[in-house]
Amino acid sequence: MYKLTGVTKEYQKGRQVVGALQGVDLTIADGEWLSIQGPTGHGKTTLLQMLGGLDRPTSGKVEFGANGSDVDLAQLREAQVTKIRADQIGFIFQTFNLVPTLSAQENVETALVPQHVHPATRRARAAQALADVGLADRARHLPSELSGGQQQRVAIARALVKQPTVLLADEPTGNLDEGTRDEIIGLLQKLWEDLHLTLVLVTHDSQIARRAQRIGLMKNGKISIRQDTRKAPATPA
């Protein structure tokens, strides 16, 4: 699914050049769950942005794909990367990133607009996505009328409604209490298992990280695998 080779990312900060990523080599298999931990400011979010095509490396390759059809996200035109994001990659953020003036239903539908899905089909798929995360009865509610956990469920529905192959989550439980955190991570694990997604999750929470097949540690812009259990998704009964 992913193969990163010698990936670097440098930012200009005043007269200094800051190396956010420093020669990252990483392979992520199709259907794998990788959790990424590490101190703040050591490159976790930057790495996730590379995987999602939201940013481009200063040097190196970010190969993405399956069945021998890999493409280098670093070399594609912006329109090509945008299409891959729209069709194949779902994003979940710590701050939910919901549009405050849109209902839960409408927020989920926004993910299908770039795919030019027919409005009736779009509404039906968004409604089903909300039902899949347990929010069928909250479709008409604004984000301000939902709890933090419910808002994150809407965000998960929005990420999954386009039926992606990859789900990228940046601290998805960072703003939630412990009980809600467990509900959300349990939901993500079930979706990973049921939908055979490739899941890359950034977290400071070791309890969450240990659920993954592998744990990578980011430090000083480099990643090392500190745990590799290679647990397979549960087989449905």
Steps between C-alpha positions, in 0.01 A plus 500: 500500500781745593874498451694805616864525400737767630219746569612838633304817570661833572335826601649846498465666841655844485862441406490142619408186312301258716506132406155359584574165333852369459537204271187301585485146361170324567281232347131465592322191373151495352250450785752571775444709814803710593498727804754781520617650828766749600562837665328813373686666215692193384323444167191285565247731337740589220537130419121458498470795261747330265295180506185696424649707221430818697867599477793402284845392614811707442659180370425129485214282375150446638372203300131422538280233347427131473524212253811636335343836412703713740539872435739746663286764671803731505513510120132518403330815385283667762180402318606135506578509871169674569313221321682231701411682823137535393461136397731293717605677821283588799616747765404530868630790711521575871288815460233325287513773228123503452330794328304665786215624280433159342305214652662163570347367179629794296849475652522138393371580153784749442744210457305382195479834321849469338396159366200657320261252659134559406324695778247226575773236520711737706221545754437127522866413549546770764195379690634144495844615615344678798299189580819292486653715776183501709375851417199440276286701743738799500517564126329840516694629801766770471847426647423739789209274594720190521739377767871469426468127447205547265689763301790259457259232383372743237860562397559124472185463289622782276837327458345164415202600285719518189611138562875567523775241514703701753397671823740755652420612855688777682434478877134404440430461874715788625204723590284227655454368853615148583162332456432666167858429391442128550176513300663681208810280484278193524298630206815567297630151573172342390497704179862404429413134543170504312608719209859371468636853513860607524503707821778738607427663835705763681449494877664594828296232676698178545186305583359585158830444321533147638186395311681540168695238309809718513612800703743748349689754710574839346800681641701781342326450167575129473282195563590170659270202553494421870227236497395261225227257594353458151158424640257418224152656496245285673315259274126573498291229661 
